[in-house]
Each structure stands twice: as structure tokens, then as C-alpha cells.
């Protein structure tokens, strides 16, 4: 099994520039988390500059949390630039299944450009896989499916890496599946952690060409920091501040010792 700390060390050494077209609600936290872990964020949403900004970046993070049709056009143009340059593209399918527009626009992005990592909660990903489910706002609802099989099938269909976040995170390609068991329920007590972990994944895939390994490592890192933070702070606001400190201070060796990543047969 690979060591997540090795990918973290690459991020801190190489300091990739991670281009975001992201959620207005969480944009500040996304920028801060990227800077905290040792990478650099840039938020360039305008279609007039997003393709050019991508040309000087190392990866692209797309998040449809506060989507508009115009924003999706900019996402597609930036992703086309990333595809030409062989930069990894991460799509966070926030709220897919809540409205027809979100589902339609997520599929439009997937059909227009190569998405290297598709991330969402269980109902968002299930909806994209064709299941009859819905999402309540941006909150995951129950899915009567085998999630690992669902992720594997979707990864095979799109020839990419699929991430399903939850109590245990699933990272799947058509050839392999990982389950990441690090984390704490306090991460669900304040807004933005889903978007933030997407930004961490975007930072890790910028330096590690095995996108499944990069994604699982990012999720383990995020989860271990939460486990350390909850030992010191028990309320949401205090926990959030401590969580950022743990991300900043976490050593690769400690991450390697604490990671709980399992490869499924």
C-alpha cells in the first residue's frame, strides 16, 4: 500500500498552482485550505481569462455549488485548455439530483471535456450513474446501491477516477478501488468541508499522476487532520480553526502512521 505522506511531501515541495472555478459560498475556505497545505490557489472565473489562467496552472478544480449557465461555459473552456495541456481536472458535482439544471449541467461538462476526477456524495454520484435518487439541497440522501460497485461502473464508463465522500470515502477506477476510513463527523457540522477536500484533491493530483492514489491520499490527509483536531476542540467554530492548524502542522510521517486506506479485492 502506498503512503499518503509521500504525496503530501510532493505538494509541499512543488507548490503547484491550483486553478479554481468554484463555489461562491466556500471560495474563501477553498483558497485558504490550498495555501495551508503548501500549494497556491487562484480563482479565475471569467471566461475571458479562465483558459489563459489554466495555461499557467498545474490543475483545475470545478465546483458547481453556485452554478450559472455562464459559469459552466467558463468551466468548459478552462477544462479544454487543461485537457490540451494534460493538466488534471477535478469536478465536484455539488447538488446534482437536487434540480434538473444541476444534473443537466454536470452531464454537459462530463460530455464536453475530460474529467479526471469526478467527486460527489453518494446521491450526487448515484444520480450521474442513472439511479433514481435525489439530493436535498447539497446534502446526501439514501442510496439503495452498492456504492463501491456504483463508483467502479461509473469510473469505467467515464474512464476516470470517481470519489464518493461519506463516513467512509470511496475512490474507484475501472481497475481498483480504495476505501478511506479516516475522518470525523464534526466535518459535517459546518459548511464548506466538501468543497475544501475537493481543493485538496486538486492539489494532490497536480503532483501525483496516479489520480486514485492522489485522491485517496488527499482524503486520508484531510481525515487525519480532523481526527487530531477533535482531540483538542469540540465545537464547530473552534474545531474548524484547529483543523486548519492540524493540516498545516501534520508531518508526512504521522500521516503515514495514521492513514486508514484499504484496497478492495
N, C-alpha and C positions, 0 to 999 in steps of 0.2 A: 504494500500500500504506500502511496505517495505521502509526503509530508507537506501539510498546508503552509508551514512556516517557511519553506523554501520559496514558495510563490510570493509570500509577504515580503521576504527579503528582496526579491526582484523588483517589486513595486517601489520599495523604499530606495533602492539603488538607482533604478532607471527613471523614476519620477515621470511617468507618462502624463501627457496632456489628454484629458478625457472630455470630449465634446458632448454636451447635453442639449437636447431639445426636450424639455421636461415639464413637470407638473408645477404650476404656479403656487400651489398651496405649500409645497415642500421644497421649493428650489433652494432656499437658503440652507436648509439642513443637508441637502444633497451636495451642495458646493462645499460646505464645511466638513462633511464626512470624508470626501475625497482628499481635501487638504490635510485633514487629521491623519490619514493613513499613509501620507507621504507622496501622493500624486498631486496633480494640478487640475482643477476644474475650469471649464469655460462654458458659458451658457449663451449660445448664439442661436436665436430662434428665427430671425428674419430670413426669408427665402432669398433675399438679395445677397446674403453673406454666408448662409449655412454651408453651401458646398465648398466655398473657399476656406472657411474655418476648418472644415474637415480635412482639408489638404495638409494642414499643419498639426493635426491632432493624431493620436495613436489609436483611439477607439471612439465609438459613437454610442450614446445611450439615448434611447427614445422612450418616452413615457407619456401615455395618452390620458393621464389623470384629469387634465383640464383641456381636453381636445377641442379644436375647432377645425373646420374643413381646411382653412388656410394653413393652420399649423401642420396638418398632416401632409399638405403639399410640400412644405419646407422639410419635413422629416424624410419624405421620399427622395427629394433632390439631394439632401445631405447623405442619405444612405447610398444613393447611386454613386456619389463621389467616394464614399468609403469602400464600396464594392470594387470600384476601379483601382483603388489603391491597396486593396487587400487588407483593409482595417476591419477588425471585428465590430459587428453591430449587435447591440442588445436591445430587445423590445420588451417593455413592461406593459402587459395587456390590462391595464388598470380599468376595472369596471366593465370589462366585456361580459355580456349577458345581462347587464342592468338595463340597457337600452339598445334598440336596433342600430342607432348611429354608431355606438362604440364597437359593436360586433362587426358592422359593415366596414368601418374604417380600419380596424385591426386586420381584417382579412385583406383589405385593399393594400395595406403596407406589405403584408406577407406575400401577396401575389405580384407586387411591383418590384421588390428588391430582395436580396439575400439577407435573411435574418439569421445570425449565427447562434444567438442565444435567445430563446423565447421564454419569458418568465411571467408567472402569474400565480394566483392562489388556485385552489382545486376547482372551484366553479368557473373561474375565468378560462383555465386551460381546458376543462371539460367542454365548455361551450365551443371553443375553437376546434375541438375534436369532433363536434357534431352531436354531443349529448344534449338531452332535453333538460337543461338546468337553467337557473337564473342566478344573478348576483344581486345582493341587496345593497345598492349604492356601490361601495367598493369592498364590502365585507363578503367573505366566502360563505356559501351556503352548502348544505349537504349534497354529496355526490354519491350515487349508488353505483360506483365503478371501482375496479381495481386501479388505484392511482398510478402505480408503477407501470402496469401494462398500458394504461392510457398514455402516459408520458412517452414510453418506448414507441408506441404506434405513431404518435404524432411526430416524434423525432425522426422516425423512418419516413413518414410522409413528406416532411419538410427538409430532410437531410441536414438536421441541425441538432443543437443541444436544447433540451426542454427542462426547465426548472419549475417545480411546483413547491411553493413555500407553505409551511404549516408547522404543526407541533414537531414533526419530523420532515425535513426538506428532502425532496427527490430531485435528482439530477440524472437525466437519461439521454443517451444517444441510441442509435439503432443497434449498437454493439454492446453497450454496457450501461449499467445503472448503479448509482450510488445513493445511499440514504445517509443524510447528515442529521445527527441526533443532538447536536449542541444547541443551546439557546435557553430562553426563559420566557414564561408567559407575560412578564412585565413589558416585553417588547410590544405587546398588543394593547397596552394601556395608554399610549399616546400616538398621535398622528405622525406618519412620515417614515416609520421604520421599513415598510415595504419598499418605498422609493429609495431610501438610503441604501438598503442592501443591494438594490439594482445598480446603484452607482459604485458600490464596492466591487460587484461582479464586473462592471465595465472597466474598473481599474486593473483587476486581476487578469482579464482576458487580453488587456493591452500588452502584457508582458509574457503571457504563457499561451503558446499556440494550441495546446490541448485544452479546448474550451470547457470540457466536462471537468477535468482536473482543476482548472482555474475557478470554475463556478462552485464546485464543492469546497475548495479551499477558502473561497471568499465567505461562503455560508458558515463554515466552521469557525473562521476568524470572528465573524460577526456574533455568532452564538457564544463562543468562549468569552468574549468581552462582556456579553450580557450576564453570563454566569458569575464572572468576577465582580461586576458592578452591583448585582443584587446582594452580594455578601456585605456591602457597605451602605447601600441606600435602598430604602423600602417603599418610597413613594414616587409617583411618576416623574415629577419635575426634577427631583434630586437624583433619581436613577438616571435620567437622560444625561444630565451633566456628568455624572460619574462614568456613564457608558462611553462618552467621548474620551474621557481621560484614560479609560482602560484600553480603548482602541489605540490611542497614542502610545501608551506605555508597554503594551503587550509585546514581549520578546518572542522571536520565532521559536526558540527552544521551548518556551512554555506552551505556545500554541501546539507544537508538535506533541507534547505530552498530554494535552487536554483534548485534542481533536477526537471526535467520535464519528468517523466516516466508515461506512460499511459498504462493500461492493456486493450486490446481489448476484446470485448464481443465474 
